[in-house]
């Protein structure tokens, strides 16, 4: 009931919603509506009640609850099921548990969200700073009908969605560091980890996890020079850092749903290449490629329709499908 009433208040953000309208719309009593409003106020929502007018939502706290999260969504199919946890080992791990225990595809599009992760991680097992009330940690659980070889491109699709979601919500202009980081002013603000369970020619499930630094004011010493947060970046620009993590999540999911449906049409990035390259911080910059056969430097040209990074290596164009690529001026590479 709280979720439905919150959604209705948000849909009528600039006006009042009468208690009688809420009763008739949801088939409940006036007392039930009053109790739901009271619970929302106790959670920190500022709701004005005016006789003969109704209820008006004036302000909302930056909390992550199922009601707050769902009330922010405007997607068609993504996030119709939300699993929220105040504390969790890892949203990716929980999403995999859901897929393995359910044994069916009804969980496609499920979103797992946590306020805190105790075992958050990034690529190559690196840890991710996940304190309470500071970040946005979520995983999308998917069951796509695609070829196994095309699955890695979903990481790039997610990166595009995150960049657009942040831009839409904050006005900041983050960029993508190929393949799976989002950066602002040379520092990492988002990490993305895609994991897949598959058989020889069949995908069981794919989980695409994301960690966004939102309200962090400081970071552990080992990453303090290479990490930043949305709040810190807003403060640098002299802007008020009043960012709703639930609103940000809703924006990212809307963008992901849109990009994902475009991707499914061709199972590659052919339609999205130009837009991705416009977001790419690597593009036309000097990079260092940490190849197992020996590192080398070159100039990144952008990606191809398979999501491979194209690098000009002394006049020779090289396609990089995986591995570490350092960008000059990013994370200390000078």
ChimeraX attribute file (.defattr): number of C-alpha atoms within 10 A of each C-alpha:
attribute: neighborCount
match mode: 1-to-1
recipient: residues
	/A:1	14
	/A:2	19
	/A:3	18
	/A:4	16
	/A:5	21
	/A:6	21
	/A:7	19
	/A:8	16
	/A:9	22
	/A:10	17
	/A:11	13
	/A:12	14
	/A:13	14
	/A:14	11
	/A:15	14
	/A:16	17
	/A:17	22
	/A:18	17
	/A:19	21
	/A:20	14
	/A:21	12
	/A:22	21
	/A:23	16
	/A:24	11
	/A:25	12
	/A:26	12
	/A:27	10
	/A:28	13
	/A:29	14
	/A:30	15
	/A:31	11
	/A:32	15
	/A:33	19
	/A:34	12
	/A:35	14
	/A:36	18
	/A:37	23
	/A:38	14
	/A:39	13
	/A:40	20
	/A:41	14
	/A:42	10
	/A:43	13
	/A:44	13
	/A:45	19
	/A:46	16
	/A:47	17
	/A:48	14
	/A:49	16
	/A:50	12
	/A:51	8
	/A:52	10
	/A:53	12
	/A:54	16
	/A:55	20
	/A:56	20
	/A:57	20
	/A:58	13
	/A:59	12
	/A:60	15
	/A:61	15
	/A:62	16
	/A:63	17
	/A:64	22
	/A:65	20
	/A:66	17
	/A:67	20
	/A:68	22
	/A:69	22
	/A:70	22
	/A:71	22
	/A:72	19
	/A:73	20
	/A:74	14
	/A:75	16
	/A:76	10
	/A:77	12
	/A:78	20
	/A:79	24
	/A:80	15
	/A:81	16
	/A:82	19
	/A:83	18
	/A:84	19
	/A:85	18
	/A:86	13
	/A:87	16
	/A:88	18
	/A:89	15
	/A:90	23
	/A:91	32
	/A:92	26
	/A:93	17
	/A:94	19
	/A:95	26
	/A:96	20
	/A:97	11
	/A:98	17
	/A:99	23
	/A:100	13
	/A:101	8
	/A:102	11
	/A:103	10
	/A:104	12
	/A:105	13
	/A:106	12
	/A:107	21
	/A:108	20
	/A:109	21
	/A:110	22
	/A:111	24
	/A:112	25
	/A:113	32
	/A:114	24
	/A:115	22
	/A:116	23
	/A:117	25
	/A:118	15
	/A:119	14
	/A:120	22
	/A:121	23
	/A:122	18
	/A:123	14
	/A:124	7
	/A:125	9
	/A:126	8
	/A:127	12
	/A:128	19
	/A:129	21
	/A:130	24
	/A:131	15
	/A:132	16
	/A:133	17
	/A:134	19
	/A:135	23
	/A:136	26
	/A:137	26
	/A:138	25
	/A:139	28
	/A:140	26
	/A:141	26
	/A:142	23
	/A:143	18
	/A:144	17
	/A:145	13
	/A:146	15
	/A:147	11
	/A:148	16
	/A:149	10
	/A:150	16
	/A:151	18
	/A:152	19
	/A:153	19
	/A:154	22
	/A:155	23
	/A:156	21
	/A:157	24
	/A:158	26
	/A:159	27
	/A:160	25
	/A:161	22
	/A:162	29
	/A:163	22
	/A:164	22
	/A:165	22
	/A:166	20
	/A:167	17
	/A:168	15
	/A:169	17
	/A:170	18
	/A:171	11
	/A:172	16
	/A:173	14
	/A:174	24
	/A:175	27
	/A:176	25
	/A:177	22
	/A:178	28
	/A:179	23
	/A:180	21
	/A:181	21
	/A:182	25
	/A:183	25
	/A:184	21
	/A:185	14
	/A:186	22
	/A:187	21
	/A:188	24
	/A:189	22
	/A:190	29
	/A:191	21
	/A:192	23
	/A:193	20
	/A:194	22
	/A:195	17
	/A:196	17
	/A:197	14
	/A:198	12
	/A:199	9
	/A:200	6
	/A:201	10
	/A:202	12
	/A:203	18
	/A:204	18
	/A:205	21
	/A:206	25
	/A:207	28
	/A:208	21
	/A:209	28
	/A:210	27
	/A:211	23
	/A:212	28
	/A:213	24
	/A:214	23
	/A:215	22
	/A:216	20
	/A:217	12
	/A:218	12
	/A:219	15
	/A:220	9
	/A:221	8
	/A:222	8
	/A:223	15
	/A:224	11
	/A:225	14
	/A:226	16
	/A:227	21
	/A:228	26
	/A:229	24
	/A:230	25
	/A:231	20
	/A:232	18
	/A:233	17
	/A:234	17
	/A:235	12
	/A:236	10
	/A:237	10
	/A:238	9
	/A:239	12
	/A:240	11
	/A:241	16
	/A:242	13
	/A:243	17
	/A:244	20
	/A:245	25
	/A:246	24
	/A:247	21
	/A:248	23
	/A:249	25
	/A:250	22
	/A:251	23
	/A:252	25
	/A:253	23
	/A:254	23
	/A:255	21
	/A:256	24
	/A:257	20
	/A:258	15
	/A:259	19
	/A:260	17
	/A:261	11
	/A:262	17
	/A:263	19
	/A:264	14
	/A:265	11
	/A:266	13
	/A:267	20
	/A:268	22
	/A:269	25
	/A:270	16
	/A:271	14
	/A:272	18
	/A:273	16
	/A:274	15
	/A:275	11
	/A:276	21
	/A:277	19
	/A:278	12
	/A:279	21
	/A:280	24
	/A:281	21
	/A:282	26
	/A:283	22
	/A:284	14
	/A:285	17
	/A:286	20
	/A:287	24
	/A:288	19
	/A:289	21
	/A:290	14
	/A:291	13
	/A:292	8
	/A:293	6
	/A:294	7
	/A:295	11
	/A:296	12
	/A:297	18
	/A:298	21
	/A:299	22
	/A:300	26
	/A:301	19
	/A:302	23
	/A:303	25
	/A:304	19
	/A:305	16
	/A:306	16
	/A:307	27
	/A:308	17
	/A:309	22
	/A:310	19
	/A:311	27
	/A:312	17
	/A:313	15
	/A:314	10
	/A:315	9
	/A:316	9
	/A:317	15
	/A:318	16
	/A:319	14
	/A:320	17
	/A:321	13
	/A:322	13
	/A:323	11
	/A:324	14
	/A:325	21
	/A:326	19
	/A:327	25
	/A:328	17
	/A:329	14
	/A:330	19
	/A:331	17
	/A:332	12
	/A:333	12
	/A:334	10
